[in-house]
Amino acid sequence: MTETVPDIATRIKTGLREGLLTSVKLFKFVLPLYVVVDLLKGSAAIAALGDFFAPVMGLFGLPGEAAFAFVAAFSLNLYAAIAVMAPLDLTPWQVTQCGLMMGIAHNLILEGGVLAGTGARGGVLTLCRVLIAGLAGLLLELGHTLWGG
């Protein structure tokens, strides 16, 4: 059975409308985060906090300021993390490192609650996700170092 042209046109129109609405929602969320981080990037406060987190983030080959992106990813979502990462001037490898770790452990509060609501041990699974993300980050950094990165 084939679709008629009006059916296809309606689907395209609906898809474009839904895509635009989703883009507007993301834009309203991501733009303010980007602006705040970009403005704070030159401040003494973000430099001090970056210095504070530098020893831990250095284990993964990342600058201390990348910790803010991890806080956004762990507590909110990947879109927030991207908004925070964008003004940080990370190298392509550092973005890859963040992407790997954040892809494993993101939106931990909401997803942990959902897991707990299903009867699973949400706290244990959330901790596992964080530990696996850390292990994956350490392994990627080790490989990067061994191959002359």
DSSP file (Angstrom, degrees, kcal/mol; ACC not computed):
  #  RESIDUE AA STRUCTURE BP1 BP2  ACC     N-H-->O    O-->H-N    N-H-->O    O-->H-N    TCO  KAPPA ALPHA  PHI   PSI    X-CA   Y-CA   Z-CA
    1    1 A M              0   0    0      0, 0.0     2,-0.3     0, 0.0     0, 0.0   0.000 360.0 360.0 360.0 131.4    0.0    0.0    0.0
    2    2 A T        -     0   0    0      1,-0.0     2,-0.2     0, 0.0     0, 0.0  -0.758 360.0-118.1-104.4 150.5    1.4    3.4   -0.9
    3    3 A E        -     0   0    0     -2,-0.3     2,-0.2     1,-0.1    -1,-0.0  -0.546  28.0-119.7 -82.7 150.7    0.9    6.7    0.8
    4    4 A T     >  -     0   0    0     -2,-0.2     4,-2.0     1,-0.1     3,-0.3  -0.478  27.1-107.2 -84.2 162.5   -0.8    9.5   -1.0
    5    5 A V  H  > S+     0   0    0      1,-0.2     4,-2.8     2,-0.2     5,-0.2   0.893 119.1  53.9 -58.5 -43.4    1.0   12.8   -1.5
    6    6 A P  H  > S+     0   0    0      0, 0.0     4,-2.4     0, 0.0    -1,-0.2   0.888 107.6  51.9 -61.1 -35.7   -1.2   14.6    1.0
    7    7 A D  H  > S+     0   0    0     -3,-0.3     4,-2.2     2,-0.2    -2,-0.2   0.923 112.5  44.8 -64.5 -43.6   -0.3   12.0    3.7
    8    8 A I  H  X S+     0   0    0     -4,-2.0     4,-2.5     2,-0.2     5,-0.2   0.921 113.3  50.3 -65.4 -44.3    3.4   12.4    3.0
    9    9 A A  H  X S+     0   0    0     -4,-2.8     4,-2.6     1,-0.2    -2,-0.2   0.892 110.0  50.7 -61.9 -40.1    3.1   16.2    3.0
   10   10 A T  H  X S+     0   0    0     -4,-2.4     4,-2.7    -5,-0.2    -1,-0.2   0.910 110.5  49.4 -64.6 -42.1    1.2   16.1    6.3
   11   11 A R  H  X S+     0   0    0     -4,-2.2     4,-2.7     2,-0.2    -2,-0.2   0.914 112.6  47.2 -63.6 -42.9    3.9   13.9    7.9
   12   12 A I  H  X S+     0   0    0     -4,-2.5     4,-2.7     2,-0.2     5,-0.2   0.930 113.0  48.9 -63.6 -45.1    6.6   16.2    6.7
   13   13 A K  H  X S+     0   0    0     -4,-2.6     4,-2.3     2,-0.2    -2,-0.2   0.920 113.4  46.7 -61.3 -44.8    4.8   19.3    7.9
   14   14 A T  H  X S+     0   0    0     -4,-2.7     4,-2.7     2,-0.2     5,-0.2   0.916 112.9  49.9 -63.8 -43.7    4.2   17.6   11.3
   15   15 A G  H  X S+     0   0    0     -4,-2.7     4,-2.5     1,-0.2    -2,-0.2   0.905 111.2  48.3 -62.9 -42.5    7.8   16.5   11.6
   16   16 A L  H  X S+     0   0    0     -4,-2.7     4,-2.3     2,-0.2    -1,-0.2   0.910 112.7  48.7 -64.7 -41.6    9.1   20.0   10.7
   17   17 A R  H  X S+     0   0    0     -4,-2.3     4,-2.4    -5,-0.2    -2,-0.2   0.936 113.9  45.5 -63.8 -46.5    6.8   21.6   13.3
   18   18 A E  H  X S+     0   0    0     -4,-2.7     4,-2.3     1,-0.2    -2,-0.2   0.893 113.0  51.0 -64.7 -39.7    7.7   19.2   16.0
   19   19 A G  H  X S+     0   0    0     -4,-2.5     4,-2.3    -5,-0.2    -1,-0.2   0.899 110.5  48.8 -63.5 -41.0   11.4   19.5   15.2
   20   20 A L  H  X S+     0   0    0     -4,-2.3     4,-2.3     2,-0.2    -2,-0.2   0.913 110.7  50.2 -65.9 -43.0   11.2   23.3   15.3
   21   21 A L  H  X S+     0   0    0     -4,-2.4     4,-2.0     1,-0.2    -2,-0.2   0.901 112.0  48.1 -62.4 -40.9    9.4   23.2   18.7
   22   22 A T  H  X S+     0   0    0     -4,-2.3     4,-2.4     2,-0.2    -1,-0.2   0.907 110.4  51.9 -65.3 -41.7   12.0   20.9   20.1
   23   23 A S  H  X S+     0   0    0     -4,-2.3     4,-2.7     1,-0.2    -2,-0.2   0.894 108.5  50.6 -62.0 -40.4   14.8   23.2   18.8
   24   24 A V  H  X S+     0   0    0     -4,-2.3     4,-2.3     2,-0.2    -1,-0.2   0.914 109.8  50.6 -64.7 -42.5   13.2   26.2   20.4
   25   25 A K  H  X S+     0   0    0     -4,-2.0     4,-1.0     1,-0.2    -2,-0.2   0.939 113.9  44.3 -59.6 -46.9   13.0   24.3   23.8
   26   26 A L  H  X S+     0   0    0     -4,-2.4     4,-3.4     1,-0.2     3,-0.5   0.903 111.4  53.7 -64.6 -41.1   16.7   23.4   23.5
   27   27 A F  H  X S+     0   0    0     -4,-2.7     4,-2.0     1,-0.2    -1,-0.2   0.900 106.1  52.4 -60.9 -42.0   17.7   26.8   22.4
   28   28 A K  H  < S+     0   0    0     -4,-2.3    -1,-0.2     1,-0.2    -2,-0.2   0.765 118.2  38.5 -66.5 -23.9   16.0   28.4   25.5
   29   29 A F  H  X S+     0   0    0     -4,-1.0     4,-1.0    -3,-0.5    -2,-0.2   0.867 120.0  41.8 -91.1 -44.2   17.9   26.0   27.7
   30   30 A V  H  X S+     0   0    0     -4,-3.4     4,-2.5     1,-0.2     5,-0.2   0.895 105.8  60.1 -76.7 -42.5   21.3   25.9   26.0
   31   31 A L  H  X S+     0   0    0     -4,-2.0     4,-2.6    -5,-0.3     5,-0.2   0.918 104.6  47.9 -57.9 -49.1   21.8   29.6   25.1
   32   32 A P  H  > S+     0   0    0      0, 0.0     4,-2.6     0, 0.0    -1,-0.2   0.913 112.8  49.5 -60.3 -40.4   21.6   30.9   28.7
   33   33 A L  H  X S+     0   0    0     -4,-1.0     4,-2.5     2,-0.2     5,-0.2   0.926 111.4  49.4 -61.9 -43.6   24.1   28.3   30.0
   34   34 A Y  H  X S+     0   0    0     -4,-2.5     4,-2.6     1,-0.2    -1,-0.2   0.932 112.5  47.2 -59.8 -47.2   26.5   29.1   27.1
   35   35 A V  H  X S+     0   0    0     -4,-2.6     4,-2.6    -5,-0.2     5,-0.2   0.917 111.8  50.1 -63.4 -44.7   26.3   32.8   27.8
   36   36 A V  H  X S+     0   0    0     -4,-2.6     4,-2.5    -5,-0.2    -1,-0.2   0.937 114.1  44.0 -61.0 -47.4   26.8   32.4   31.6
   37   37 A V  H  X S+     0   0    0     -4,-2.5     4,-1.7     1,-0.2    -1,-0.2   0.903 113.1  51.7 -66.1 -39.7   29.9   30.1   31.1
   38   38 A D  H  < S+     0   0    0     -4,-2.6     4,-0.5    -5,-0.2    -1,-0.2   0.900 112.9  45.3 -63.5 -39.8   31.3   32.4   28.5
   39   39 A L  H >< S+     0   0    0     -4,-2.6     3,-0.6     1,-0.2    -2,-0.2   0.892 115.8  46.1 -69.3 -39.2   31.0   35.4   30.7
   40   40 A L  H >< S+     0   0    0     -4,-2.5     3,-2.2    -5,-0.2     6,-0.5   0.705  90.9  85.1 -75.5 -19.4   32.4   33.6   33.7
   41   41 A K  T 3< S+     0   0    0     -4,-1.7    -1,-0.2     1,-0.3    -2,-0.2   0.832  94.5  42.4 -54.1 -35.8   35.3   32.1   31.7
   42   42 A G  T <  S+     0   0    0     -3,-0.6    -1,-0.3    -4,-0.5    -2,-0.1   0.440  96.8 102.9 -90.8   0.6   37.3   35.3   32.2
   43   43 A S  S <> S-     0   0    0     -3,-2.2     4,-1.4     1,-0.1     5,-0.1  -0.397  77.0-124.6 -86.2 161.5   36.5   35.7   35.9
   44   44 A A  H  > S+     0   0    0      1,-0.2     4,-2.6     2,-0.2     5,-0.2   0.809 107.1  62.8 -69.7 -30.1   38.6   34.9   38.9
   45   45 A A  H  > S+     0   0    0      2,-0.2     4,-2.5     1,-0.2     5,-0.2   0.940 105.4  42.3 -64.0 -48.3   35.8   32.6   40.3
   46   46 A I  H  > S+     0   0    0     -6,-0.5     4,-2.4     1,-0.2    -1,-0.2   0.859 114.1  52.8 -69.6 -32.8   35.8   30.2   37.4
   47   47 A A  H  X S+     0   0    0     -4,-1.4     4,-2.3    -7,-0.2    -1,-0.2   0.918 110.7  47.4 -65.6 -42.2   39.6   30.2   37.3
   48   48 A A  H  X S+     0   0    0     -4,-2.6     4,-2.0     2,-0.2    -2,-0.2   0.922 114.5  45.6 -65.3 -44.3   39.8   29.4   41.1
   49   49 A L  H  X S+     0   0    0     -4,-2.5     4,-2.2     2,-0.2    -1,-0.2   0.883 111.6  53.2 -66.3 -37.3   37.2   26.6   40.8
   50   50 A G  H  X S+     0   0    0     -4,-2.4     4,-1.1    -5,-0.2    -2,-0.2   0.906 108.9  49.2 -62.2 -41.4   39.0   25.3   37.7
   51   51 A D  H  < S+     0   0    0     -4,-2.3    -2,-0.2     1,-0.2    -1,-0.2   0.875 109.1  53.8 -63.8 -37.5   42.3   25.2   39.7
   52   52 A F  H  < S+     0   0    0     -4,-2.0     4,-0.3     1,-0.2    -2,-0.2   0.912 116.0  37.1 -63.2 -43.5   40.4   23.4   42.5
   53   53 A F  H  X S+     0   0    0     -4,-2.2     4,-2.6     1,-0.2     3,-0.4   0.545  91.6  95.4 -87.1  -7.4   39.2   20.6   40.2
   54   54 A A  H  X S+     0   0    0     -4,-1.1     4,-2.6     1,-0.2    -1,-0.2   0.858  78.7  55.2 -55.8 -42.3   42.3   20.5   38.0
   55   55 A P  H  > S+     0   0    0      0, 0.0     4,-0.7     0, 0.0    -1,-0.2   0.923 114.6  39.2 -60.3 -42.2   43.9   17.5   39.9
   56   56 A V  H >4 S+     0   0    0     -3,-0.4     3,-1.0    -4,-0.3     4,-0.4   0.943 119.1  45.6 -71.4 -47.1   40.9   15.3   39.4
   57   57 A M  H ><>S+     0   0    0     -4,-2.6     5,-2.3     1,-0.3     3,-1.4   0.820 103.4  65.8 -67.5 -29.0   40.2   16.4   35.9
   58   58 A G  H ><5S+     0   0    0     -4,-2.6     3,-1.4    -5,-0.3    -1,-0.3   0.792  88.3  67.8 -62.1 -27.8   43.9   16.1   35.0
   59   59 A L  T <<5S+     0   0    0     -3,-1.0    -1,-0.3    -4,-0.7    -2,-0.2   0.807 106.3  41.5 -59.6 -27.7   43.6   12.3   35.5
   60   60 A F  T < 5S-     0   0    0     -3,-1.4    -1,-0.3    -4,-0.4    -2,-0.2   0.311 122.3-105.7-101.7   6.1   41.4   12.3   32.4
   61   61 A G  T < 5S+     0   0    0     -3,-1.4    -3,-0.2     1,-0.3    -2,-0.1   0.767  81.1 125.8  75.9  25.5   43.5   14.7   30.4
   62   62 A L      < -     0   0    0     -5,-2.3    -1,-0.3    -8,-0.1    -2,-0.2  -0.837  63.8-108.8-117.9 152.4   41.0   17.5   30.9
   63   63 A P    >   -     0   0    0      0, 0.0     3,-1.7     0, 0.0     4,-0.3  -0.408  35.7-109.7 -72.8 157.7   41.3   21.1   32.3
   64   64 A G  T >  S+     0   0    0      1,-0.3     3,-1.8     2,-0.2     4,-0.2   0.815 114.9  66.5 -57.1 -32.9   39.7   21.8   35.7
   65   65 A E  T >> S+     0   0    0      1,-0.3     3,-1.5     2,-0.2     4,-0.5   0.727  83.4  74.8 -64.2 -20.9   37.0   23.9   34.1
   66   66 A A  H X> S+     0   0    0     -3,-1.7     4,-1.6     1,-0.3     3,-0.5   0.713  76.9  78.3 -64.7 -18.5   35.6   20.8   32.4
   67   67 A A  H <> S+     0   0    0     -3,-1.8     4,-2.3    -4,-0.3    -1,-0.3   0.839  86.0  59.8 -58.3 -32.6   34.2   19.8   35.8
   68   68 A F  H <> S+     0   0    0     -3,-1.5     4,-2.0    -4,-0.2    -1,-0.2   0.882 103.0  50.8 -64.5 -37.2   31.4   22.3   35.3
   69   69 A A  H <X S+     0   0    0     -3,-0.5     4,-2.6    -4,-0.5    -1,-0.2   0.880 109.3  51.3 -66.5 -37.4   30.4   20.4   32.1
   70   70 A F  H  X S+     0   0    0     -4,-1.6     4,-3.2     2,-0.2     5,-0.3   0.893 107.5  51.9 -67.9 -38.6   30.4   17.1   34.1
   71   71 A V  H  X S+     0   0    0     -4,-2.3     4,-2.4     2,-0.2     5,-0.4   0.928 112.2  47.2 -60.5 -43.6   28.2   18.7   36.8
   72   72 A A  H  X>S+     0   0    0     -4,-2.0     4,-2.5     2,-0.2     5,-0.5   0.921 115.6  44.6 -63.6 -44.1   25.7   19.7   34.1
   73   73 A A  H  <5S+     0   0    0     -4,-2.6    34,-3.3     2,-0.2    35,-0.3   0.930 116.2  45.4 -67.5 -45.3   25.8   16.3   32.4
   74   74 A F  H  <5S+     0   0    0     -4,-3.2    34,-2.1    32,-0.3    35,-0.8   0.897 125.5  30.2 -66.8 -40.3   25.5   14.3   35.7
   75   75 A S  H  <5S+     0   0    0     -4,-2.4    35,-0.2    -5,-0.3    -2,-0.2   0.803 136.4  10.5 -93.0 -30.0   22.7   16.5   37.2
   76   76 A L  T  <5S-     0   0    0     -4,-2.5     2,-0.3    -5,-0.4    34,-0.2   0.562 101.7 -71.6-112.5 -99.4   20.9   17.7   34.0
   77   77 A N     >< -     0   0    0     -5,-0.5     4,-1.6    29,-0.1    -1,-0.2  -0.922  41.4 -87.4-157.3 179.0   21.5   16.3   30.6
   78   78 A L  H  > S+     0   0    0     -2,-0.3     4,-2.4     1,-0.2     5,-0.2   0.804 119.2  60.1 -69.1 -29.7   23.9   16.2   27.7
   79   79 A Y  H  > S+     0   0    0      2,-0.2     4,-2.1     1,-0.2    -1,-0.2   0.910 105.8  48.1 -64.8 -40.5   22.6   19.4   26.1
   80   80 A A  H  > S+     0   0    0      2,-0.2     4,-1.9     1,-0.2    -1,-0.2   0.904 110.9  51.6 -64.5 -40.4   23.4   21.3   29.2
   81   81 A A  H  X S+     0   0    0     -4,-1.6     4,-2.7     1,-0.2    -2,-0.2   0.900 108.6  50.4 -63.5 -40.7   26.9   19.8   29.2
   82   82 A I  H  X S+     0   0    0     -4,-2.4     4,-2.4     1,-0.2    -1,-0.2   0.906 108.4  52.9 -63.4 -41.1   27.4   20.8   25.6
   83   83 A A  H  < S+     0   0    0     -4,-2.1    -1,-0.2     1,-0.2    -2,-0.2   0.870 113.3  43.7 -62.7 -36.0   26.4   24.3   26.4
   84   84 A V  H  < S+     0   0    0     -4,-1.9    -2,-0.2     1,-0.2    -1,-0.2   0.874 114.8  49.0 -75.7 -38.0   28.9   24.4   29.2
   85   85 A M  H >< S+     0   0    0     -4,-2.7     3,-1.9     1,-0.2     5,-0.5   0.849  94.9  74.4 -70.2 -34.9   31.7   22.8   27.1
   86   86 A A  G >< S+     0   0    0     -4,-2.4     3,-0.8     1,-0.3    -1,-0.2   0.867  98.6  41.4 -53.6 -47.5   31.4   25.0   24.1
   87   87 A P  G 3  S+     0   0    0      0, 0.0    -1,-0.3     0, 0.0    -2,-0.1   0.500  96.1  82.6 -81.0   1.8   33.0   28.2   25.5
   88   88 A L  G <  S-     0   0    0     -3,-1.9    -2,-0.2    -4,-0.2   -23,-0.1   0.527  92.3-130.7 -83.7  -4.8   35.8   26.2   27.2
   89   89 A D    <   +     0   0    0     -3,-0.8     2,-0.1    -4,-0.3    -3,-0.1   0.918  39.6 178.2  56.8  47.9   38.0   25.9   24.1
   90   90 A L        -     0   0    0     -5,-0.5    -1,-0.1    -4,-0.1   -28,-0.0  -0.477  29.7-112.5 -77.7 151.8   38.5   22.2   24.5
   91   91 A T     >  -     0   0    0     -2,-0.1     4,-2.3     1,-0.1     5,-0.2  -0.367  31.9-105.0 -74.7 163.0   40.6   20.3   22.0
   92   92 A P  H  > S+     0   0    0      0, 0.0     4,-2.1     0, 0.0     5,-0.1   0.889 123.6  51.8 -57.4 -37.6   38.8   17.7   19.8
   93   93 A W  H  > S+     0   0    0      2,-0.2     4,-2.6     1,-0.2     5,-0.1   0.922 108.4  50.5 -65.4 -41.6   40.4   14.9   21.9
   94   94 A Q  H  > S+     0   0    0      1,-0.2     4,-2.6     2,-0.2    -1,-0.2   0.873 109.1  51.4 -63.9 -37.0   39.1   16.5   25.1
   95   95 A V  H  X S+     0   0    0     -4,-2.3     4,-2.8     2,-0.2    -1,-0.2   0.900 110.0  50.0 -65.0 -39.6   35.6   16.8   23.7
   96   96 A T  H  X S+     0   0    0     -4,-2.1     4,-2.5    -5,-0.2    -2,-0.2   0.921 110.0  50.4 -62.8 -44.0   35.8   13.1   22.7
   97   97 A Q  H  X S+     0   0    0     -4,-2.6     4,-2.2     2,-0.2     5,-0.2   0.934 112.9  45.8 -59.9 -47.6   36.9   12.3   26.3
   98   98 A C  H  X S+     0   0    0     -4,-2.6     4,-3.2     1,-0.2     5,-0.3   0.924 111.5  53.0 -60.8 -44.7   34.0   14.2   27.7
   99   99 A G  H  X S+     0   0    0     -4,-2.8     4,-2.0     1,-0.2    -2,-0.2   0.893 109.1  48.8 -60.2 -41.6   31.6   12.7   25.3
  100  100 A L  H  X S+     0   0    0     -4,-2.5     4,-1.2     2,-0.2    -1,-0.2   0.961 117.1  40.2 -61.8 -51.8   32.6    9.1   26.2
  101  101 A M  H  X S+     0   0    0     -4,-2.2     4,-2.1     1,-0.2     3,-0.3   0.903 118.2  46.2 -67.9 -41.8   32.4    9.7   30.0
  102  102 A M  H  < S+     0   0    0     -4,-3.2    -1,-0.2    -5,-0.2    -2,-0.2   0.810 106.1  60.4 -72.4 -28.9   29.2   11.8   29.8
  103  103 A G  H  < S+     0   0    0     -4,-2.0     3,-0.2    -5,-0.3    -1,-0.2   0.833 110.5  42.0 -65.5 -30.8   27.6    9.3   27.4
  104  104 A I  H  < S+     0   0    0     -4,-1.2     2,-0.5    -3,-0.3    -2,-0.2   0.890 126.1  30.5 -80.3 -42.6   27.9    6.7   30.1
  105  105 A A  S  < S+     0   0    0     -4,-2.1     2,-0.3    -5,-0.1    -1,-0.3  -0.870  81.1 128.4-126.5  98.6   26.9    8.8   33.0
  106  106 A H        +     0   0    0     -2,-0.5   -32,-0.3    -3,-0.2     5,-0.1  -0.971  64.1  17.3-143.8 157.2   24.4   11.6   32.4
  107  107 A N  S  > S+     0   0    0    -34,-3.3     4,-2.5    -2,-0.3     5,-0.3   0.871  71.7 165.2  50.5  43.4   21.1   12.7   33.8
  108  108 A L  H  >  +     0   0    0    -34,-2.1     4,-2.2   -35,-0.3     5,-0.2   0.827  63.3  53.9 -64.8 -35.7   21.9   10.7   36.9
  109  109 A I  H  > S+     0   0    0    -35,-0.8     4,-1.9     2,-0.2    -1,-0.2   0.967 115.4  37.3 -65.9 -52.4   19.3   12.2   39.2
  110  110 A L  H  > S+     0   0    0    -35,-0.2     4,-2.3     2,-0.2    -2,-0.2   0.945 120.8  45.1 -65.3 -49.0   16.3   11.6   36.9
  111  111 A E  H  X S+     0   0    0     -4,-2.5     4,-2.5     1,-0.2    -1,-0.2   0.850 111.2  53.8 -68.5 -32.9   17.4    8.3   35.6
  112  112 A G  H  X S+     0   0    0     -4,-2.2     4,-2.5    -5,-0.3    -1,-0.2   0.902 109.7  48.8 -64.1 -40.2   18.3    7.1   39.1
  113  113 A G  H  X S+     0   0    0     -4,-1.9     4,-2.1    -5,-0.2    -2,-0.2   0.896 110.8  49.9 -64.7 -40.5   14.9    8.0   40.3
  114  114 A V  H  X S+     0   0    0     -4,-2.3     4,-1.0     2,-0.2    -2,-0.2   0.929 111.6  48.7 -63.6 -44.9   13.3    6.1   37.4
  115  115 A L  H ><>S+     0   0    0     -4,-2.5     5,-1.6     1,-0.2     3,-0.8   0.923 111.1  49.8 -61.3 -44.0   15.4    3.1   38.1
  116  116 A A  H ><5S+     0   0    0     -4,-2.5     3,-1.4     1,-0.3    -1,-0.2   0.876 106.0  57.7 -62.4 -36.5   14.5    3.1   41.8
  117  117 A G  H 3<5S+     0   0    0     -4,-2.1    -1,-0.3     1,-0.3    -2,-0.2   0.731 101.5  55.7 -66.6 -21.9   10.8    3.4   40.8
  118  118 A T  T <<5S-     0   0    0     -4,-1.0    -1,-0.3    -3,-0.8    -2,-0.2   0.491 124.4-101.6 -87.5  -3.1   11.0    0.2   38.8
  119  119 A G  T < 5S+     0   0    0     -3,-1.4    -3,-0.2     1,-0.4    -2,-0.1   0.317  83.5 127.1  99.4  -8.4   12.3   -1.7   41.9
  120  120 A A  S   <S-     0   0    0     -5,-1.6     2,-1.6    -6,-0.2    -1,-0.4  -0.343  77.3 -98.4 -75.1 164.0   15.9   -1.7   40.8
  121  121 A R     >  -     0   0    0      1,-0.2     4,-2.5    -3,-0.1     5,-0.2  -0.650  45.3-178.1 -85.7  86.1   18.6   -0.4   43.1
  122  122 A G  H  > S+     0   0    0     -2,-1.6     4,-2.4     1,-0.2    -1,-0.2   0.852  76.4  51.4 -57.0 -42.0   18.8    3.1   41.6
  123  123 A G  H  > S+     0   0    0      2,-0.2     4,-2.3     1,-0.2    -1,-0.2   0.902 111.7  46.6 -64.2 -41.8   21.6    4.3   43.8
  124  124 A V  H  > S+     0   0    0     -3,-0.2     4,-2.4     2,-0.2    -2,-0.2   0.922 114.0  47.6 -66.8 -44.4   23.8    1.3   43.2
  125  125 A L  H  X S+     0   0    0     -4,-2.5     4,-2.1     2,-0.2    -2,-0.2   0.872 111.2  51.4 -66.1 -36.2   23.2    1.5   39.4
  126  126 A T  H  X S+     0   0    0     -4,-2.4     4,-2.1    -5,-0.2    -2,-0.2   0.927 110.3  48.7 -65.0 -45.0   23.9    5.3   39.4
  127  127 A L  H  X S+     0   0    0     -4,-2.3     4,-2.6     1,-0.2    -2,-0.2   0.906 109.9  52.6 -60.6 -41.7   27.2    4.7   41.3
  128  128 A C  H  X S+     0   0    0     -4,-2.4     4,-2.9     1,-0.2     5,-0.2   0.903 107.7  51.4 -60.1 -42.3   28.1    2.0   38.8
  129  129 A R  H  X S+     0   0    0     -4,-2.1     4,-2.2     2,-0.2    -1,-0.2   0.909 111.4  47.0 -62.6 -41.9   27.5    4.4   35.9
  130  130 A V  H  X S+     0   0    0     -4,-2.1     4,-2.3     2,-0.2    -2,-0.2   0.924 114.4  47.0 -66.0 -43.9   29.8    7.0   37.5
  131  131 A L  H  X S+     0   0    0     -4,-2.6     4,-2.6     2,-0.2    -2,-0.2   0.903 112.7  48.7 -65.6 -41.0   32.5    4.4   38.2
  132  132 A I  H  X S+     0   0    0     -4,-2.9     4,-2.8     2,-0.2    -1,-0.2   0.894 110.7  51.5 -66.2 -39.0   32.3    2.9   34.7
  133  133 A A  H  X S+     0   0    0     -4,-2.2     4,-2.3    -5,-0.2    -2,-0.2   0.921 111.8  47.4 -62.1 -43.2   32.5    6.4   33.2
  134  134 A G  H  X S+     0   0    0     -4,-2.3     4,-2.4     2,-0.2    -2,-0.2   0.916 113.0  47.9 -63.8 -43.7   35.6    7.1   35.3
  135  135 A L  H  X S+     0   0    0     -4,-2.6     4,-2.6     2,-0.2    -2,-0.2   0.919 112.0  49.3 -63.5 -43.9   37.2    3.8   34.3
  136  136 A A  H  X S+     0   0    0     -4,-2.8     4,-2.5     1,-0.2    -1,-0.2   0.901 111.4  50.6 -62.0 -40.4   36.5    4.4   30.7
  137  137 A G  H  X S+     0   0    0     -4,-2.3     4,-2.3     2,-0.2    -2,-0.2   0.903 110.7  48.4 -64.0 -41.8   37.9    7.9   30.9
  138  138 A L  H  X S+     0   0    0     -4,-2.4     4,-2.4     2,-0.2    -2,-0.2   0.908 112.6  48.4 -64.6 -41.9   41.1    6.6   32.6
  139  139 A L  H  X S+     0   0    0     -4,-2.6     4,-2.6     2,-0.2    -2,-0.2   0.902 111.7  49.2 -65.8 -40.7   41.5    3.9   29.9
  140  140 A L  H  X S+     0   0    0     -4,-2.5     4,-2.5     2,-0.2    -2,-0.2   0.910 112.1  48.6 -65.2 -40.5   41.0    6.4   27.1
  141  141 A E  H  X S+     0   0    0     -4,-2.3     4,-2.5     2,-0.2    -2,-0.2   0.900 110.7  51.3 -65.1 -40.3   43.5    8.8   28.7
  142  142 A L  H  X S+     0   0    0     -4,-2.4     4,-2.8     2,-0.2    -2,-0.2   0.942 112.3  46.0 -61.5 -47.8   46.0    5.9   29.1
  143  143 A G  H  X S+     0   0    0     -4,-2.6     4,-1.9     1,-0.2    -2,-0.2   0.897 112.2  51.3 -61.0 -40.6   45.6    4.9   25.4
  144  144 A H  H  <>S+     0   0    0     -4,-2.5     5,-3.1     2,-0.2    -1,-0.2   0.902 112.9  45.4 -62.9 -42.3   45.9    8.6   24.4
  145  145 A T  H ><5S+     0   0    0     -4,-2.5     3,-1.6     3,-0.2    -2,-0.2   0.915 111.7  51.5 -68.5 -43.6   49.1    8.9   26.4
  146  146 A L  H 3<5S+     0   0    0     -4,-2.8    -2,-0.2     1,-0.3    -1,-0.2   0.836 109.0  50.9 -63.7 -33.1   50.6    5.6   25.1
  147  147 A W  T 3<5S-     0   0    0     -4,-1.9    -1,-0.3    -5,-0.2    -2,-0.2   0.151 125.4 -99.2 -94.2  19.9   49.9    6.6   21.5
  148  148 A G  T < 5       0   0    0     -3,-1.6    -3,-0.2     1,-0.1    -2,-0.1   0.816 360.0 360.0  77.5  32.2   51.7    9.9   21.9
  149  149 A G      <       0   0    0     -5,-3.1    -4,-0.2    -6,-0.1    -1,-0.1   0.460 360.0 360.0 -75.5 360.0   48.6   12.2   22.4
